[in-house]
Amino acid sequence: MTRTKESEGVNEAQARPEFTSIEICAGAGGQAIGLHQAGFGHLALVEIDQHAVETLTLNIEDHEVWAWEREHCDVLSGDVKEFNPDRDVRKSADLLKQGLDLLAGGVPCPPFSHAGKQLGKDDERDLFPRMLELVDTLKPRAVMIENVRGIMDPKFSDYRDQIMARLQGGTYRGDDGQMVSDEGLGYTVCKWDILEASDFGVPQLRPRAILVAFREDVIKDLKYEWPTATHEDPVSVADALEPSMRQRYGRYFEGAYSERAREAFDRWLKKARSRDAELKGKGGGIAPTLVGGSKKHGGADLGPSRAKAAWKQLGVSGMGVANDIATCEKRGTEDRDLFGPDGPMLTVRQAATIQGFPMEWDFAGGKTAQYRQVGNAFPPPVAKAVGKSIIDVLKAAQEREQKKH
């Protein structure tokens, strides 16, 4: 593992953050990174996958910009249904008593994804009810829930009505078709809509459904502004991956593989750039949606056949995940990883680049476990944009209260 001590902003990082958050279903930290960059200090990160828990722990332990979390954040391994904030938040129990600013979570996608059969609330993996129980328990000033685009499908409109009624009060259609009333938890749902990751510099087609709600006493007369795109033109796969592809092939520019390596690199770059040029104005040469898959399936690859075909047009083989540079050299897997007929396979680090992870963020576990963490992640740049939009309201609410006193 590379030990990266980022010097920039260390003093600020160790000072107490202005706003606090707890995140459930934290995964490998995509959302946690973005919210941290936006200005939230995490009091707890809850995650059931042991490899992802190790990933969160090793990065918080290793990076100076996470020094505050090292002292104040509990990384909790286990089922979120068993998570008890009063019992489990130990490092920052006193801070939590002062009130939580944000409860966030990327609740599991399969109940609402096409790959997961869209069983919705009938799926045992549906954690919306648990999220809403925690909202009731913690009474955070703001709530952010992330899910796949599928939850916005018409077939889930009654369930969305039920979730909104639980938060802000209202009626919804019950399972028996009868209308049900809920007095709500005292929140206002300001927005529940789709954000496209490529609008925020992520070189990938990755639409996510985001719900943002505020406690009524916080939002009051304030207006919430939905994040606007940070990138007019998407970042292409060619631009995002060129440095790392050059590094991978560059190891072989001298020696027995030299001619083959140079030709293969040039071939990949030309194909990726021409695909980008072909799609200018139509979304650009971005990657298809990365998928992490489930533990039930075998080794990692870059998704279903349609995704593999899209990768092939970008000069990348989607049939598996490549070894990292050192392992490739050690095991002699160049033919598979770099010189296949469809082009190079991606390494885990390159997949992380496609998801918008910072270069210094490391992943725990074997190659397949690492790739699954990356593929299931929420892109940090999108989380950062949403986090900033929430902080804008929290700051305005603070200023409003200060003027009263």
C-alpha positions in Angstrom: 0.0 0.0 0.0 1.3 3.5 -0.8 1.4 5.7 2.3 0.3 9.1 1.2 0.5 12.0 3.7 -1.2 14.9 2.1 0.3 18.1 3.6 -2.2 20.5 2.1 -4.9 21.5 4.5 -3.6 19.4 7.4 -4.2 22.0 10.0 -7.7 22.6 8.8 -8.4 18.9 8.7 -7.5 18.5 12.3 -9.7 21.4 13.4 -13.3 20.5 14.2 -15.4 20.5 11.1 -18.3 22.9 11.1 -20.8 20.2 10.2 -21.1 16.6 11.2 -22.5 13.5 9.4 -23.2 9.8 9.9 -23.3 7.6 6.9 -24.9 4.1 6.6 -24.1 1.6 3.8 -20.8 3.5 3.4 -19.2 1.0 1.0 -15.7 1.8 0.0 -16.1 5.4 0.8 -17.2 7.1 -2.4 -19.9 9.1 -0.7 -17.8 9.6 2.4 -15.0 11.1 0.4 -17.3 13.6 -1.4 -19.1 14.7 1.7 -15.7 15.1 3.5 -14.5 17.2 0.6 -17.7 19.3 0.9 -16.9 20.0 4.5 -18.6 17.3 6.7 -16.8 15.6 9.5 -17.9 12.0 9.9 -18.9 10.7 13.3 -19.7 7.2 12.1 -19.4 5.1 8.9 -21.5 2.0 8.9 -20.9 -0.9 6.5 -21.6 -4.6 6.4 -18.9 -5.7 3.8 -15.7 -6.6 5.7 -13.4 -5.7 2.8 -15.1 -2.2 2.5 -14.7 -1.7 6.3 -11.0 -2.5 5.9 -10.8 0.0 3.0 -12.4 2.8 5.1 -10.2 2.0 8.1 -6.9 1.9 6.3 -7.5 5.2 4.5 -8.7 7.1 7.6 -5.6 5.7 9.4 -3.3 6.6 6.6 -4.2 10.1 5.3 -3.6 13.4 7.1 -6.7 15.0 5.6 -8.7 12.4 7.6 -6.9 13.2 10.9 -10.0 14.5 12.5 -11.9 11.3 11.6 -9.1 9.2 13.0 -9.9 10.7 16.4 -13.7 11.1 16.1 -15.1 8.7 13.6 -16.2 5.1 14.4 -15.9 2.8 11.4 -18.6 0.2 12.3 -18.7 -3.2 10.8 -22.1 -4.9 10.7 -25.7 -4.9 9.6 -27.2 -1.4 9.7 -30.4 -2.9 11.1 -28.3 -3.6 14.2 -26.8 -0.1 14.3 -27.6 1.7 17.6 -26.2 5.3 17.5 -26.5 5.7 21.3 -24.5 2.5 21.9 -22.2 2.4 18.8 -21.1 6.0 18.3 -18.4 6.1 21.0 -15.6 8.4 19.9 -18.0 11.4 19.3 -20.8 10.5 21.7 -20.7 14.0 23.2 -20.7 15.7 19.8 -23.7 13.6 18.7 -25.6 14.8 21.7 -25.3 18.3 20.4 -27.2 17.3 17.3 -26.3 15.7 13.9 -26.2 17.8 10.8 -26.5 15.1 8.1 -27.6 11.5 7.9 -26.6 10.1 4.6 -26.7 6.7 2.9 -26.5 4.9 -0.4 -29.1 2.3 0.5 -28.8 -0.9 -1.5 -29.6 -0.6 -5.2 -30.7 -4.2 -6.1 -34.4 -3.7 -5.0 -34.8 -1.0 -7.6 -32.2 -1.9 -10.3 -33.2 -3.8 -13.4 -30.4 -6.3 -12.7 -31.8 -6.8 -9.2 -35.3 -7.7 -10.6 -36.9 -4.5 -9.2 -38.7 -6.2 -6.3 -38.7 -2.8 -4.5 -40.0 -2.9 -0.9 -40.7 -6.6 -1.2 -36.9 -7.1 -1.5 -35.3 -8.1 1.8 -32.4 -5.8 0.9 -34.6 -2.7 0.9 -33.1 -0.5 3.7 -35.3 2.6 3.2 -37.4 1.6 6.2 -34.2 1.4 8.4 -33.0 4.7 7.0 -36.3 6.3 8.0 -36.1 4.8 11.5 -32.6 6.3 11.9 -34.0 9.7 10.8 -36.6 9.4 13.6 -33.9 8.4 16.1 -31.2 10.9 15.2 -33.3 13.8 14.0 -30.6 15.2 11.8 -30.8 18.7 10.3 -30.5 17.2 6.8 -31.0 13.8 5.1 -29.4 12.6 1.9 -30.4 9.2 0.4 -28.8 7.9 -2.8 -30.0 5.1 -5.0 -30.1 3.8 -8.6 -32.1 5.6 -11.2 -34.6 2.7 -11.2 -36.3 3.9 -8.1 -37.7 6.8 -10.1 -39.5 4.4 -12.5 -43.3 4.8 -12.5 -43.7 1.3 -10.9 -42.3 2.7 -7.7 -44.3 5.9 -7.5 -46.5 4.6 -4.6 -43.4 3.6 -2.7 -41.8 7.0 -3.3 -45.0 8.6 -2.0 -44.8 6.4 1.1 -41.2 7.5 1.8 -42.0 11.2 1.3 -45.1 10.9 3.5 -43.0 9.3 6.2 -40.6 12.2 6.0 -42.9 15.2 5.5 -46.4 13.9 6.2 -49.0 13.1 3.6 -50.9 10.2 2.0 -49.9 7.3 -0.1 -51.5 4.2 -1.6 -51.1 1.2 0.6 -50.5 -2.4 -0.5 -54.3 -3.0 -0.5 -54.9 0.0 -2.7 -56.4 2.1 0.1 -55.0 5.5 0.9 -52.9 5.7 4.0 -52.1 8.9 6.0 -48.7 9.5 7.8 -48.2 12.6 10.0 -44.5 12.5 9.0 -41.2 13.1 10.9 -41.1 16.9 10.5 -39.0 17.1 7.3 -39.4 18.8 4.0 -38.3 16.8 0.9 -36.7 19.6 -1.2 -35.7 17.4 -4.1 -35.7 13.8 -5.3 -34.2 13.6 -8.7 -31.5 12.2 -11.0 -27.9 13.5 -11.1 -25.7 12.3 -14.0 -22.1 11.7 -12.8 -20.6 12.8 -16.2 -21.9 16.3 -15.4 -19.5 16.4 -12.5 -16.3 15.4 -14.2 -16.7 11.6 -13.8 -15.8 9.9 -17.1 -18.8 7.5 -16.9 -22.5 7.2 -17.6 -23.8 6.9 -14.1 -27.2 8.4 -13.3 -28.1 8.3 -9.6 -31.3 9.2 -7.8 -30.7 11.5 -4.9 -33.2 12.6 -2.2 -32.4 15.7 -0.1 -34.6 16.7 2.8 -34.2 19.2 5.7 -35.8 19.4 9.1 -38.7 21.9 9.0 -37.1 24.2 11.6 -33.9 24.3 9.4 -35.3 24.9 6.0 -38.2 27.2 7.0 -38.0 30.3 4.7 -34.8 29.1 3.0 -34.5 27.8 -0.6 -32.5 24.7 -1.4 -30.5 24.9 -4.7 -30.0 21.6 -6.5 -26.4 21.1 -7.7 -25.6 22.3 -11.2 -23.1 20.6 -13.5 -19.5 21.5 -12.9 -18.4 20.3 -16.4 -19.9 21.6 -19.6 -18.2 18.8 -21.6 -17.7 15.4 -20.1 -14.3 14.1 -19.3 -13.5 11.3 -21.8 -12.1 7.9 -21.0 -9.2 8.7 -23.3 -8.2 11.8 -21.2 -8.9 10.1 -17.8 -7.0 6.9 -18.5 -4.1 8.1 -20.8 -1.6 8.7 -17.9 -2.2 5.3 -16.3 -2.2 3.5 -19.6 1.0 5.2 -20.5 2.4 4.1 -17.2 1.3 0.5 -17.7 2.6 0.1 -21.2 5.6 2.3 -20.6 7.2 -0.4 -18.4 7.6 -2.4 -21.6 8.7 0.3 -24.0 12.3 -1.0 -23.6 13.1 -4.7 -23.9 11.5 -7.8 -25.4 8.0 -6.3 -25.5 9.0 -2.8 -26.8 7.5 -2.8 -30.3 4.4 -4.7 -29.2 3.8 -2.4 -26.2 4.2 0.8 -28.2 1.9 -0.4 -30.9 -0.7 -1.6 -28.3 -0.7 1.7 -26.4 -1.0 3.8 -29.6 -3.8 1.5 -30.8 -5.7 2.0 -27.5 -5.2 5.7 -27.5 -6.3 6.2 -31.1 -9.4 4.1 -30.6 -10.5 5.9 -27.4 -9.9 9.3 -28.9 -11.7 8.5 -32.1 -14.7 7.2 -30.1 -14.7 10.5 -28.1 -14.5 12.5 -31.3 -17.4 10.5 -32.8 -19.6 11.2 -29.8 -18.8 14.9 -29.4 -22.0 16.7 -28.5 -23.7 13.4 -27.7 -22.1 12.7 -24.3 -18.5 12.2 -25.5 -16.4 9.0 -25.2 -17.3 8.3 -21.6 -17.5 4.8 -20.0 -20.6 2.7 -19.6 -21.9 2.3 -16.0 -19.4 0.3 -13.9 -21.1 -2.5 -11.9 -19.8 -4.2 -8.9 -21.9 -7.3 -9.2 -22.7 -9.5 -6.2 -20.8 -12.1 -4.2 -23.0 -14.8 -5.8 -21.3 -14.3 -9.1 -17.7 -15.4 -10.0 -14.8 -13.2 -10.9 -15.1 -9.5 -11.8 -15.7 -8.1 -15.2 -16.9 -4.9 -16.7 -20.6 -5.8 -16.7 -23.2 -7.2 -19.1 -22.7 -7.8 -22.8 -23.9 -4.3 -23.8 -21.4 -2.7 -21.4 -18.6 -4.9 -22.7 -19.4 -3.9 -26.3 -19.3 -0.2 -25.3 -15.9 -0.8 -23.6 -14.6 -2.5 -26.8 -15.4 0.7 -28.8 -13.2 2.5 -26.3 -10.4 0.1 -27.0 -10.8 -1.7 -23.7 -11.5 -5.4 -23.0 -14.3 -5.8 -20.5 -13.8 -9.6 -20.1 -12.1 -9.2 -16.7 -10.0 -7.0 -14.5 -6.2 -6.7 -15.0 -3.6 -7.2 -12.4 -1.8 -4.1 -11.2 1.5 -3.2 -12.8 3.7 -5.0 -10.3 1.6 -8.2 -10.2 1.3 -8.3 -14.0 5.1 -8.2 -14.3 5.6 -10.7 -11.5 3.1 -13.2 -12.9 3.8 -12.6 -16.5 0.1 -11.8 -17.4 0.9 -9.2 -20.1 -0.8 -11.2 -22.8 -4.1 -11.2 -20.9 -3.9 -7.8 -19.2 -2.3 -5.6 -22.0 -2.1 -7.4 -25.3 -5.6 -9.0 -25.8 -7.3 -8.7 -29.2 -9.9 -6.3 -27.7 -7.3 -4.1 -26.0 -6.1 -3.8 -22.4 -8.2 -4.8 -19.4 -8.6 -2.1 -16.7 -6.8 -2.4 -13.4 -8.7 -1.7 -10.2 -7.0 1.6 -9.9 -8.2 2.6 -13.4 -11.7 1.5 -12.6 -11.4 3.8 -9.5 -10.4 6.6 -11.8 -13.5 6.0 -13.9 -15.6 6.3 -10.6 -13.9 9.6 -9.7 -11.9 8.3 -6.7 -8.8 10.3 -5.7 -5.5 8.6 -6.7 -4.4 8.2 -3.0 -7.5 6.2 -2.0 -6.5 2.5 -1.5 -8.7 -0.6 -1.5 -8.5 -3.6 0.7 -8.9 -7.3 -0.2 -8.1 -9.3 -3.3 -8.5 -8.0 -6.8 -12.1 -9.1 -7.2 -13.1 -7.8 -3.8 -11.5 -4.5 -4.6 -13.2 -4.2 -8.0 -16.6 -4.9 -6.4 -16.1 -2.1 -4.0 -15.2 0.3 -6.8 -18.0 -0.9 -9.1 -20.6 -0.4 -6.3 -19.4 3.0 -5.3 -21.1 6.4 -5.4 -18.7 8.8 -7.4 -17.1 11.2 -4.9 -17.4 14.3 -7.2 -21.2 13.9 -7.2 -21.4 13.4 -3.4 -19.2 16.5 -3.0 -21.6 18.6 -5.2 -24.7 17.4 -3.2 -22.8 17.9 0.1 -22.0 21.5 -0.8 -25.6 22.2 -1.7 -26.7 20.9 1.7 -24.0 22.9 3.5 -25.2 26.1 1.8 -28.6 25.6 3.5 -27.1 24.6 6.9 -24.9 27.7 6.8 -27.8 30.0 5.9 -29.9 28.5 8.7 -27.0 29.1 11.2 -26.7 32.7 10.1 -30.5 33.2 10.5 -30.4 31.8 14.0 -27.4 34.0 15.0 -29.2 37.1 13.9 -32.0 36.3 16.3 -29.6 36.3 19.3 
